[in-house]
Each structure stands twice: as C-alpha cells, then as structure tokens.
Amino acid sequence: MIRVAIQQRLFPAYRRAFFERLAASDCLTATLASGQPKATEGIVECSEPYPSFYTRVSNRYLLPGAASVVYQNGVVDWIEATDPDVLVVEANPRLISNRSLINWMHDRDRPVAGWGLGVIKHVGLRGLVQKPLYRSLMQSLDAAIGYGTSAKLAYQNLGLPANRTFVAKNAVSTVPDALPSLPSGVPPTLLFLGRITAPKGVERLIESCAQIGREEKLRLNVVGDGPERARCEKRAEQLGIDCRFYGHLTGEQLNSVILSSHILVMPGSGGLAIQEAIARGRPVVVGEADGTQADLVDSANGWLVDEKGLTETLRKALSERNNWQTLGRNSYQRARDGSDLNGMVSGFANAVCRIAELGVRYPSPDQGHCVETSS
C-alpha cells in the first residue's frame, strides 16, 4: 500500500466524498491536511466530525489583497507524523509553507506532486509576477495531477515532462443509473450553480435573462451563496425577472433543483457545476469556466459562449429546445464515460501509484535535464 499525504489550503464540504473514497482505495492509504478560509470567502467547509484521515492545521493569511500568501502552521508536524511515500500539494505558489514540505520529502528521496486547476491567467503586472512563481513551483515538483486536459497541458507548458503529468477529471457527483428526464409543462428554466462572486458572472446572466424575458417567458434558478448574492438579488428584483435564489444546497435538495431545470448556464469561472449538471443529463451553456469545460462540453451537449456574447448564446440555446433531450443524453453519457466522482478517484489513485513508481526527478548539472530515479 502506498502512503499518500495530501495538502490543501481548504477542505470544502463538496470534497468530502472524494477524499473518503480515496482513503478507502485498495492501492493506497491517504491522509489530508488543510486550514480555514478567510472569513470573507463564504466557502462552506467540511463540518465536524472530521474523517479520521484528516488533520486540521492553521492558515495564516499574510499581506493584503492580490499579494496575499498563506503559511500553514502545523503542516511540518503533520508530514513527520504521516511519513508518506508520496506527497500531493495544492499547486499554488501562494502556499509558502509548502516549500518546507517539498524539501522534507526530497531530503528523503520521495516524490512530490502538485494538484489543481492548472489553467493560469497572467495579465499585466500581476502576470509578470505570477508566471515565474508558478514556473518555479513546477520546477520544484516531480509530477502534477490536473483537473482536466487543459490543466495537464498547462503544467507541461510550465516545465513538467509529459510523462509526469496526469489527469483526474474534476467531479463531485456519481452518475444516476438511469437518465433523468427534463421537466415538462413549465417555462424554459435556466440554472446557475456555484458561489455567487463577481468572476462567476451571475449579474450578467440576470441581465441577459431580462433581455430575453421581453421576448418569451423564462425562469432562472440560482443555487449558491457568496458576497455578490445580495447585489444579484436586488438586480433581479429591479429587472423583474422570474428568479429564485436558493442559497447553498446539498444532497436531495440540490438534486431536486437541478432536475427542475432544463439547462445549466455558467457565464464565468467555475467548472464543478458542469459535472454536476451533465451527470443528471442536462445540456450546458458555458463561458470561460475553469478549463475543465474542454473535456465536458462541446456542440454535442451544449453551447460555448463566443464573441457574440451570453445573450445571443442563450437565444440560440432556447431556439434549439427540440434538441435538448438529445443534448442531455449526450451529457449523461459523457459523465458515465469517466467524468464523475468514481472516475476522479480512480484517476487520482492511478496517478499516485505511477508517481510512486517514477520517484524523484533531479536536475543534472552536467546534462541540463532531469534524471529520474525510483524511490
């Protein structure tokens, strides 16, 4: 059995099922350490009682705004106690305490992998600072596990060899045994699912629904919470659209709202909601998402927001309602083909096993490239 230790900044509630299934895997034993979010983030954390494999550490948020970094008190004690064969850290250079974990592992000739989104935007002065930090982090790692194909390529572009980059498709849901049907006898119903923050584009979605609402009856379900919720609720009321804000939902309550909607619409960042929707046979309209949409959405099961904008894309989607059932069936099949929670657990476990086989990579001063050794 391979002992894998996983470091994360946070332990959100939606990740509990993934970590529990991973910890019960036949080929490895897993431990997890994370700290608390900022008070302003509005993230729903995993609640107590915590799983036995979980260790709570303390996040110290240093420096203000975009320059903020995180130091986790207690992670070195945690890794010494767990003594892993493989370490997986959040692939985020802002987690400055991870350098100590990486050094601890490399002092013992054990591999370290990064895990995460992988799609990194570098814009302006901030980009000039971020890109070398990410590249430096990748050069200190032995491998990386991405949420999707785009993430895998991004890690390679930052300097990791192709044979040391892996994919565990980001997911939170399993797929129902039968394809759920679309609702009937109600107006076209759109769904937004996720944290209500500015990058998610909820206000933009509300304004698009108001424009289309002048032409035909339309409903919008908004599931989630966040700092922009009050603003979006006020905007929906001002525009007089048929919109309901449900707040944060889980389990059967969440499932019920998804099944009462026809199409998921994600105008901005965010990708986990896409997997939730396609697992339930829903067509999808996506904007930039988080890079994972490249594996989940195309013309066979949805629409990508292009230069014409969100409103025109929604009009197109609504004009093709006779095809929604086929698109939903394609979504469902895509989820069954590995884009669900079981596929993510399997992909992650297989990647960890392969990383353990590959071992540590060292830069060779003579050759100017990496020499691989097995641990």
N, C-alpha and C positions, 0 to 999 in steps of 0.2 A: 504493500500500500504506500502510495506517495503522500507525504505530508505537505499540504499546500496552505500557506498563510496568505490571507487577502487583506490588504489595507485599503480603506476607503475614507473619504472625508466625512461622509454621512451614511446612515443606514435608513433609507426611506422605507416606508411601510410596504410599498409595492415590490420591493426586492426580497421580502422575507421568504416567499415561496421558492424563489430561485436558490437562495442560499441554503434553505432547508433541504431541498432536493439534491443540491451539490454535496452537502455534508453527508448525505445518505448514499452517495455513489459507491459502487462496488470497487472502483480502482483507486480511490484516494480518500483521505480524511482532510477536512477543511476547517480552518479557524478564520475568524473575521474580527477586525478591529476598526472602529470608527469613532468619531466625536459628534458634537452637536452643531446644528446650523446656526447662522446668525438669526437673531430674533426677528429681523425684518424679512426673512426669506419666505416665510409661510409654508415651509415644507412639512408634510405630515411624516413624522418619524415612526419607525418600528417601536411599538409600545411594549412595556413590560407585561408579563415576564419575558425576559430575553431568552433566545435559544442558548443552549449550553455551550455552543461553539463560539459565542460572541463575547468580546471584551470591549467594554466602554472606556475610551480614552477621552482626554480633554482637548478640545480645539481652542487654540489661542489665535485670534484674528489680529494681525499686526498691519499697520499702515492703513490709511483711508482709501476709499474709492477703488479706482482701477489698479492702483499699486498694491492692493491688499494681498497679503500672503498668510499662510496658515502654518502654525507649528503645533504638532500634536504631542502633548505631554503624556508619557506612558507607553509610547509605541516601542521603544527600545526594550523596556522591561517585558513587554508582550512578546516580542520576537525571540528574546532569550528564553522565555518560558515555553514557547511553542516549538522552537528549534526545527524549522521547516526544511524540507528538501527543495521546495520551490516557493518563491515569494512573488505575489502579484500585487503591484501597487497601482493606484489610480494614476493614469498618465497625465499628470497635471503639474507643471513646474512650480506652481504656487504653493504646493505642499512641501515646504522646505525641509521638514523633518525626515522626508523620505530618503534624503541623501544618506542619513545615518543608517537607515535600514538597508539600503543598497550596499553600502560599504561593509556592513556586518555580514551580509550574505557573501559578498565577493572575497572577504577575508577568509572565508571557509570554502571557497571554490564552488559556490552554489548559485544557480541561475535566478535572475530577477526579470519578470515580465511586466510591461505596462498594460493597462486595460482601460478602454474607454472609447469615446466618440471618434477621435482621430481626425475629424474634419475641423480644421483650424483656420479661421479667417484672420489675415493680417492686414490691417488698414491703417494708413497714416503712421504717425509717430508711435502709437501703441504697437502696431505691427512690427516696426523696426526693433522694438524691444522684445516682443513675444517670440518671434521666429527663432532667433538664436537660442533663447531659453528652451524652447521645445526641442530644437535640434540637439542641444547639449544633453537634455534628458534622454532622448532616444539613443545617443551615443553611449550613455552610461548603462543602458539596459541590454539584456541578452535576447529579448524577444518582445512581442506585443500581440495582444488579442484585441481585435476591433469589433465594434458593434455591427459592422457590415462591410461590404466590399470596398466602399469609399474610404472607410477608416483604414482598412488594410493597405490600400494604395497610399494614403496619406502618411502612414508610418514608414512605408518604403521610401517615399519622397523625402522624409526626414532622416534617412540614413540607415534604416534597418534592412538587412538582407531579406530577400523574398521568402527564403525557406525558414525564416524566423518570424514571420508574420502570419497570424491566424484569424479566423472569423468565428465568433459565437453570436449569431444574429440576435439583436436586442429584442426581448419579449417579456411579457408578464402574464400571458394567458395561455391556457391549453385550448385545443380546438374541440368544440362540441362534436358528438358522434354523428349528428345529422345537421344538414344545412338549415339554419334558421330562416324563416320566411320574412319577407319585407312587409311592413304594415300596410293595410288597405283601408279604404274608406275615410282617410284623413288627408289634409293638405300635404304637399311635399314638406318633409321635415328634415332640416339640417341639424348636425350635431357638432359641437366643439367639445373637445375633451382634453383637459390639461390645466396647468397652473395659469392663472389669468395675470400675465405680465405683459409689458409693452412689446417685447420681441415676438410674442405669440400671435399678435395681430387681431385680437378679439374685437377691438373697436372698429377696425377696418371691415371685419366681417359683418358687424352690426350695420354699418353704413351701406354696405353692398346689399344686405337683405332689405334695407329700407328702400333702396332704388328699385329693386326687383319687385318689392311689395306693392309698388304702384301699378304693376302690370298683372300680377296674379297673387293669390293668397299663398302665404308661406309661413312656416314656423321655424323657430331656432331654439334648440336645447343647448344650454351651456352648462357643462359639468366641470367643476373645479373651483378653486379658490385662489386668492392671491392679492397682491397690493393694488391691482387695477380693477378689482371687482366692482367697488362702489362707483367708480367713474364709468365703467361699462354699463352698469345697471341704469345709471342716470341717463346715459346717452340713448339706450334702448327705449327708455320711457319718453325722452324728448322726441324721438323719431316715430314713436307709436307703433313699433313692430311687435308681432306676436312672439315674445321671447321669454323663456323661463330659465332662471338661474337656480341650479340645484345644489350648488356647493360641492364639497368633496364627497364622493360616493365610492363605495367598495361593494364587492360581493354581488348579491342578487339585486340590490338597488341599482348598482351600476349597470348590470346586465339588462335590467328592465328598461332603462332609459336608452341604451344602445339599440335594443330590439324595437323600441317605439320610434326610432329614427330611420330615415332612408339612406342618407349619405353623411359620412364624416367629412368635415371641412377643417383643414389645418392651414391657415393662411401664412403662418410664420414658422418659427423654430419649433421643434418637438417631433419625436418620431415614435415613441412608445404607443401613443394613441392609435397610430396607424395599425400596428399589430393587433391591438385590442379589437379594432373595427373589422379588419379582414378575417380574423378568426371567427367572427359572427356573420360573415357573408355580406359585408357592407361595401358598396363602391366608395371611393375616396377621392376627394379633391385636395391636393397638397401644393403648398408653396415651396419654400426652400427646405422645410423640415430640418432634419439634423444630419442628412447624408444617408440615413438608412432607407429613405424612400426609394433609392436607386434599386434596392433589392425587392421592394414590396409593391411599387405602383408603376404601372405604365398604361397604355391605351386599352389593354385587355381588361383592366379592373378599375380604371378611374381616369382622372384628368390632372395634368400638371399645369399650374398657373404660369402662363407665359407673359410676354411683354404686353399683351392686351389687357392684362390685369385680372383681378379677382372677380369683379362684377361680370365681365364678359365670359369668364370661365364658368361661373355659376349658371349663367344663362344657357350656355352650351350644355352643361350637365342636365339642367332641367328640361331642355328640349329633347333629350335622349332618354326620357323616363321609360319608354317602352323597352329599353335595353338594360334597365337597372338589374333585373333578375339575373341576366347572363353575366353582367359585370360582377354582381355579388357572388355568383357561383365560382367565378374565376378567382375572386379574392379568397374565398373559403378554401379552394384547392391549393392556392399558394401557401396559405397558413399550414395546411396539412402536410405540405411537402417540406416542412422543416422550419418554417418561420413561426414557431410557437415556443412556449416555455420548455417543453421537453427537448426540442431541438437546440435551444440555447444551452441547457445543462449539458447535453451530450457534446456540443461543440466546444464548450469551455473545458470540460473534463478531458476530452481528447487532446486539446491544445496543451494542457498542463502536462499530460503524460509525454507528449512529444518534446516539450521544453525540457523536461527532466532528462530525456534521452540525449538531447543536444548538448546540455550542460552550458558552461560559461563560455563566452567568447572574449578573447583578449586582443587588443591591438598589437600587431607585430611591428616593432620599430625598424626591423630590417626590411620587411616586405611592404609595409604601409597598408596592410589589410588585416582582416580578422582571422585569427586561427582558432578553430573550435576544439574544445576538449570536452569529454564526457565526464560528468561527476559520478 
